Amino acid sequence: MNVVITHPEWGIYLGNALGLGFWSMMDSCEQPVAVTFPSEDAAIKHIRSWDNGNDPEAYGFVEAAANDEGYATVASLKEAGLEDMLGDMEDNVLRQMPVAGYA
């Protein structure tokens, strides 16, 4: 079982790009999945790598199943008890599904 990073105000950590972190309850940037880490220690190491010197104790770590690419889907986040932190992730999944008859 892998681990996702959570924050009580920002939600579930979805990943980062160009030095910016994305969170489910802030700006999900239309992400339908969340990045996972192989262990809590790996997640803490990732937090400590951020430029603004975050304290890992300000974050939560929740076990969630990951798909073959290492991401937690909305379904696995719900199974992990994180339904209240999804933000607009379910809408993101629907937006990215192909419309019937159009690929």
Buried (B, 14 or more C-beta within 10 A) or exposed (E): EBBBBBBEEBBBBBBEEEEEBBBBBBBBEBBBBBBBBEEBEEBBEBBEEEEEEBEBEEBBBBBBBBEEEEBBBBEBBBBBEBEEBBBBBBBBBEEEEEEEEEE
